[in-house]
Amino acid sequence: MSMGANLSDPRTYEEKKQHSDFQLRHARTEGASETTPPKITASHVEFAKTLSPTDLARVAVIADQYGLYGWCSDGVLEKMKHDGGSIVFGWTLWEWPGAMLTGEFHSVWRSPDGDLFDITPKPQGETDIVFVPDLTYPADFDFDKRPRNRRFRLYQPIDPVPVVEQHIARMKPSQLGYENKRAAKAGKSLQEWLLDKQPVDPIPGIIDDLISATARREEALDSIPGTGFIRPTPELLKLQDECKRLLQALRDAGPQIRRRQELRQELRGITVTVHFVNYGDSALFELR
C-alpha cells in the first residue's frame, strides 16, 4: 500500500482499490464457513422472500479489473464508466451448510445486453452467487447507507415426539407397565415422562446466539466513523470475542450437523429406528 493512501478512511477509487487488495489477501488466509448454496431449497426461497419479493437467481462471478473486494458498488460504478451497463442492488445468499443462511446486501453489474454479473472478487473462489435483486433500491442509492446483514437458522433439531412414540410402540408389556408406573408417580403421562428425559440439542441455541451476537457486533461496528482501518471500541472488542467463541463452537459441531443432514435424507419416505443421542456437556468438543 502506498504511503499516500488514506489508511483510515479511503475515499477515492484508487484508495479503496489498495485497501481492497490488502483485505482480499487477508481474507484468503482466514478460510470461510459460508459459501454459495449448492442447491436451492424451500428454506432458501422462504428466507429470500423476507429480503425482497423479486425471485432469486444464480449470477456468475467473473474476474474483472474494476471489481473491488469490500467495496462492491464502487467497483460496479467504475466498471460502468468504462464498459457501460448499470448497477443492480440486492442480496447475496451465503450458506453455512446445514446451519444457517446469511443475506448480505450487495451490488452486481448489469451488462448492456441485460445480463447480470458479479465482478466483486471472492476470497474462496466461488464461481457464482445466489442473488436476490431488490428493486426498492434505485441506481443512485448510497451504498454506505445499506441495510445490515440478515440471518436465518437452517438447522432444526429432530422432533422428539415421533421418536418417543416409536419407542413406546416397541416396548415390551413389562417395560411399558414399569414406565407407566414411574410416569404416574411423577404425575405425568407416559409420553410426557419420556419427553422430559430427552436430551436437549445445543446446536439451535449456539446458532441463535451467534446470529444475535453478530447482529450486535455489526451494529457496534457501524457506529464507528470511517470505512478503512478503524479503532475498535471496548464494546466492539467484547462482541468480537463473543462471536469468535460461538463461531468456534459451531465449527466444532460441524460433524454433528453433517450427520443430522444425512439422517434427514435417510428419513425421507422411509421408517427407521431412531436411537437416543447423548448431547453431554462435552459433546461439542468430543466431535472434532
C-alpha positions in Angstrom: 0.0 0.0 0.0 1.5 3.3 -1.0 2.4 5.9 1.6 0.0 8.4 0.0 -3.1 6.2 0.5 -5.7 7.3 3.1 -5.4 4.4 5.6 -8.2 5.4 7.9 -10.9 6.4 5.5 -10.3 5.7 1.8 -12.5 8.0 -0.4 -11.2 7.6 -4.0 -11.5 4.5 -6.1 -7.7 4.1 -6.1 -7.5 4.3 -2.3 -10.3 1.8 -2.0 -8.5 -0.5 -4.5 -5.4 -0.6 -2.4 -7.4 -1.4 0.7 -9.4 -4.0 -1.3 -6.3 -5.8 -2.5 -4.9 -6.0 1.1 -8.2 -7.2 2.6 -8.7 -9.8 -0.2 -5.2 -11.3 0.5 -6.0 -11.4 4.2 -9.5 -12.9 3.7 -8.0 -15.7 1.6 -5.9 -16.8 4.6 -8.8 -17.0 7.0 -10.9 -19.6 5.5 -14.7 -19.3 5.5 -17.5 -21.4 6.8 -20.1 -19.8 4.5 -20.2 -20.2 0.7 -22.7 -20.1 -2.2 -25.6 -22.5 -1.6 -25.0 -25.7 -3.7 -28.8 -26.1 -4.3 -31.9 -24.0 -3.7 -34.5 -25.4 -1.3 -37.8 -24.2 0.1 -35.9 -22.7 3.1 -33.7 -20.6 0.7 -36.8 -19.3 -1.1 -38.6 -18.6 2.2 -35.6 -16.6 3.5 -35.2 -14.8 0.2 -38.8 -13.6 0.3 -38.0 -11.8 3.6 -35.3 -9.8 1.8 -37.1 -8.9 -1.4 -40.2 -10.0 -3.4 -38.0 -10.5 -6.5 -37.1 -14.0 -7.4 -33.6 -15.2 -6.6 -31.2 -16.2 -9.3 -27.7 -17.6 -9.8 -25.3 -14.9 -11.0 -21.9 -15.8 -12.5 -18.8 -14.4 -10.8 -16.3 -13.0 -13.3 -12.8 -11.8 -12.9 -12.8 -8.1 -13.7 -10.1 -5.4 -13.3 -12.6 -3.0 -11.8 -14.1 -5.2 -9.1 -13.3 -4.3 -5.5 -13.5 -6.7 -2.6 -15.2 -4.8 0.3 -16.5 -2.0 -2.0 -18.7 -3.8 -4.5 -20.7 -0.8 -5.6 -17.6 1.3 -6.2 -16.2 -1.5 -8.4 -19.5 -1.7 -10.4 -19.7 2.1 -10.8 -16.1 2.2 -12.1 -17.0 -0.7 -14.5 -19.9 1.4 -15.8 -17.6 4.3 -16.6 -15.6 2.1 -19.0 -18.0 -0.6 -20.2 -21.4 0.9 -19.8 -24.2 -1.1 -18.3 -25.9 -0.4 -14.9 -25.8 -1.3 -11.2 -28.3 -3.6 -9.5 -28.7 -3.7 -5.8 -29.9 -6.7 -3.9 -28.9 -9.5 -1.5 -26.3 -12.3 -1.8 -27.3 -15.5 0.0 -24.5 -17.3 1.8 -24.9 -20.7 3.4 -23.2 -22.3 6.4 -24.1 -25.8 5.2 -26.8 -27.2 7.4 -26.6 -24.4 9.9 -27.7 -21.0 8.7 -28.2 -18.6 5.8 -26.9 -15.0 5.6 -28.3 -12.3 3.4 -25.6 -9.7 2.6 -26.6 -6.5 0.8 -24.6 -6.4 -2.4 -24.5 -4.9 -5.9 -23.8 -6.5 -9.3 -23.2 -5.3 -12.8 -25.9 -5.5 -15.5 -24.2 -5.6 -18.9 -25.5 -3.5 -21.9 -27.1 -6.8 -23.1 -29.1 -7.1 -19.8 -27.1 -10.0 -18.2 -26.1 -9.9 -14.5 -22.5 -10.5 -13.5 -20.8 -10.3 -10.1 -17.4 -8.6 -10.6 -16.5 -8.5 -6.9 -13.6 -10.9 -6.1 -14.4 -13.8 -3.9 -11.7 -15.0 -1.3 -12.8 -18.6 -1.5 -13.0 -18.6 -5.3 -16.8 -19.1 -5.7 -17.8 -19.1 -9.4 -21.4 -18.0 -8.9 -23.6 -16.4 -6.2 -27.3 -16.7 -5.3 -28.6 -13.2 -5.7 -31.9 -11.6 -4.9 -32.4 -8.3 -6.7 -34.0 -5.6 -4.6 -35.7 -3.1 -6.8 -36.6 -0.9 -3.9 -33.1 0.5 -4.0 -32.6 2.8 -7.0 -29.4 3.1 -9.1 -28.3 6.2 -7.2 -28.6 4.6 -3.8 -25.8 5.5 -1.4 -24.3 2.1 -0.6 -22.8 3.5 2.7 -26.4 3.6 3.9 -27.0 -0.1 3.1 -29.0 -2.3 5.4 -27.2 -4.7 7.7 -26.8 -8.4 7.1 -29.8 -10.7 7.9 -29.6 -14.3 9.0 -31.8 -17.3 9.2 -31.2 -20.6 11.1 -31.5 -23.6 8.8 -30.7 -26.3 11.4 -33.7 -27.8 13.0 -33.5 -30.4 15.8 -35.3 -33.7 15.3 -38.8 -33.6 16.7 -38.6 -35.9 19.8 -42.4 -36.7 19.8 -42.3 -39.3 17.0 -39.1 -40.7 18.5 -40.8 -41.2 21.8 -43.9 -42.6 20.2 -41.9 -45.1 18.3 -40.0 -46.0 21.5 -43.3 -46.6 23.3 -44.6 -48.8 20.5 -41.6 -51.0 20.7 -41.8 -51.5 24.5 -42.5 -55.0 25.9 -45.5 -55.2 28.1 -43.4 -55.4 31.3 -41.4 -52.4 30.4 -44.5 -50.5 29.4 -46.1 -51.2 32.8 -42.9 -50.2 34.6 -42.6 -46.9 32.8 -46.3 -46.1 33.2 -45.9 -46.5 36.9 -42.9 -44.2 37.0 -44.8 -41.6 34.9 -47.9 -41.8 37.1 -45.8 -41.3 40.2 -44.4 -38.1 38.7 -48.0 -37.0 37.8 -47.3 -37.2 34.0 -48.5 -39.2 31.1 -46.0 -41.8 29.7 -45.3 -39.6 26.7 -44.7 -36.5 28.9 -42.4 -38.6 31.2 -40.3 -39.8 28.3 -40.1 -36.4 26.6 -38.8 -34.9 29.8 -36.0 -37.4 29.7 -34.9 -36.5 26.2 -31.6 -34.6 25.9 -31.6 -31.0 24.6 -29.8 -30.5 21.3 -27.5 -27.5 22.0 -26.9 -26.5 18.3 -30.0 -24.4 17.8 -29.0 -22.3 20.8 -25.5 -21.9 19.5 -26.7 -20.7 16.1 -29.3 -18.4 17.6 -26.8 -16.9 20.0 -24.3 -16.4 17.1 -27.0 -14.6 15.0 -27.8 -12.3 17.9 -24.1 -11.6 18.7 -23.2 -11.0 15.1 -26.1 -8.5 14.7 -24.9 -6.6 17.8 -21.4 -6.6 16.6 -22.3 -5.2 13.2 -24.4 -2.5 14.9 -21.4 -1.5 17.1 -19.1 -1.6 14.0 -21.5 0.7 12.0 -21.4 3.2 14.9 -17.7 3.8 14.4 -16.9 6.5 11.8 -14.8 5.6 8.8 -14.6 2.8 6.2 -11.0 1.8 6.3 -8.9 0.8 9.3 -10.8 1.7 12.5 -10.0 1.9 16.2 -12.3 -0.7 17.9 -14.2 0.3 21.0 -14.1 -1.9 24.2 -17.7 -2.9 23.4 -16.8 -4.0 19.9 -13.8 -6.0 21.2 -16.1 -7.7 23.7 -18.6 -8.6 21.0 -15.8 -9.8 18.7 -14.6 -12.2 21.4 -18.2 -13.5 21.9 -18.6 -14.0 18.1 -15.3 -15.9 17.9 -16.3 -18.2 20.8 -19.7 -19.0 19.2 -18.1 -19.4 15.8 -15.7 -22.0 17.2 -18.5 -23.8 19.0 -20.4 -24.0 15.7 -17.4 -25.2 13.8 -16.8 -27.9 16.4 -20.4 -29.0 16.0 -19.8 -29.5 12.2 -19.7 -33.3 12.2 -22.9 -33.4 14.2 -24.6 -31.0 11.8 -23.5 -33.1 8.8 -24.7 -36.3 10.5 -28.1 -34.6 11.1 -28.3 -33.7 7.4 -27.6 -37.3 6.5 -30.3 -38.6 8.9 -32.8 -36.2 7.4 -32.1 -37.6 4.0 -32.4 -41.2 5.2 -35.8 -40.3 6.9 -37.4 -39.1 3.7 -40.0 -41.6 2.6 -38.9 -44.4 4.9 -39.3 -45.6 8.5 -36.2 -46.1 10.6 -35.4 -46.8 14.2 -34.1 -43.6 15.8 -31.8 -44.1 18.7 -31.5 -41.6 21.6 -28.5 -39.4 21.2 -26.5 -38.1 24.2 -25.7 -34.4 23.9 -23.5 -34.2 27.0 -21.8 -31.1 28.2 -18.6 -32.1 26.4 -20.2 -33.4 23.2 -19.2 -30.4 21.1 -15.6 -30.9 22.0 -15.6 -34.6 21.5 -16.9 -34.5 18.0 -13.9 -32.9 16.3 
